[in-house]
Amino acid sequence: MFVFNAIVHALQISLFMLWEVLWPLAFGFLLSAMIQTVVSKRAVAGALGKPDLKGFFLACGFGAASSSCSYAAVAVGRALFRRGASFVNAIIFEFAATNLVFELGLVLLILLGWQFVAAEFAGGLLMAVILWILFKVTLRQRMVDAAKRQAERGVFGSTHEAHGEMDVSITDGPFLSRIFSPRGFTAISHSFYMDLNALYVDLGLGFLIAGALAAWVPNSWWQAFFLTNHPTLNEFWSPLIGPVISMLSFVCSVGNVPLAVVLWNGGISFGGVISFLFADLIILPILNIYRKYYGGRTALYLLGVSYAAMVLAGFLVGGVFQLLGLAPTNHHVTVFEAQPTWNYTTFLDIAFLVLMAVMAWRFVTTGGIEMLRAHARRPAAGAELVRDPVCGMSVDPATATEHVEYMGTPYYFCSAGCRSKFEKDPARYTAQLVEVGHAGHLSHSLVTAAMPGGELENQSAIDLVCGMSIDRERAEYLSFQKGET
């Protein structure tokens, strides 16, 4: 009976915490989905090509406007790197995507208060600056080249990774029509539930672990661990140990906010909470993904520079907030004791649950379930992957169940929904095939944007190596040499 009561108590705390943050979570995911609907990953990659100050600020901005899922952020970062973004900007994008996003700030506001929101965003920018400086000082071109070769091999195998490769954005038409049209609502619904599908495990683990720790681990143990009887040591020790706890928890993104609440309640310093929140991109599963994406040496390098930036940013932000008198001193968190009542939280939760139900209906009726299943399938080893022209997902032609031949060219799709969209308006997703060839060189079949008269747009360029004609907007790879693209 004692064990049963303990489990029920832990689950009760988890559910109470989830109910408190349900509407801000849904609202944050909705905002991210709307932005992803109107911003193309290809356009983002083109803007992040140079590791200069402009690229740094754009990486932070685009990251803050993207999905908060750490796994998806890492996969998107790799996709941007493969499409022409610099390695530095791709990694900065990842950290901004997990530390400067809407839903993270909203959940922190509800559970811990505005001081933590301000520190998270100020510290996130500071950490990005520190990372950028460390990259400038320590990153060598040979490591970037090695990471590029590894990234080009195309490692897939999870929903997170496939989601990072897909692009469901709508970039044509007026801004409001892209958001509020039936097509826009479908794209938003797909992006919303793809994000949620990539994150639900981490969210669930975060709340369950937080509930268990809050119910079973006495505060006296946490206080001894964080050296709360020695305030000066606590200020130094907490930012150092915070990222280590995050690494070992296996929980990332917004899912580690409930754990941060438990740690704060147990006596970790203000700066320690911030460094803990920053560490969602160095948990062990993501370090393993780094190893697969960029190689073992690069993964260890990212671990070292990331840990240094997290500790330093957490310590500095905690110190500044202490000096300004902004750091909260009360470690007692009432969310563990709060029970659902008929207040604004309950009404907002119900409203967003209704909206989520409508979006779920749209997601299911437009091929969303098939898309999820396709994303979860692992391509065969050595498979020559092609891109779904509708959503941008990488597809293995050998196993693809949906395909269409249009103007003599086969196109492969991740789901019947994408195939149906293509068949309704193939011109939206394809362009005229142009054959380019010359003596002593193989002819190439290239998809380019063409003018009605058959002439290429002035956006075309020539591949300097093979002589192939390239549409600048559709170019898969770019290189910057001496200021030239």
RARA-V341303 format. One record per helix or strand of 2 or more residues. SS is the DSSP state (@ for helix, = for strand). FROM is the first residue (numbers start at 0). TO is the last residue. If there is no record, write none. Layout:
ss=[SS/SS]
from=[FROM/FROM]
to=[TO/TO]
This chain:
ss=[@/@/@/@/@/@/@/@/@/@/@/@/@/@/@/@/@/@/@/@/=/=/=/=/@/@/=/=/=/=/@]
from=[1/40/52/69/86/101/113/140/158/174/181/218/230/252/269/283/295/333/343/367/384/393/401/408/415/425/432/440/459/468/471]
to=[37/46/63/81/98/110/137/150/164/179/215/224/248/265/280/293/322/335/364/375/386/395/405/412/423/428/437/446/461/470/473]
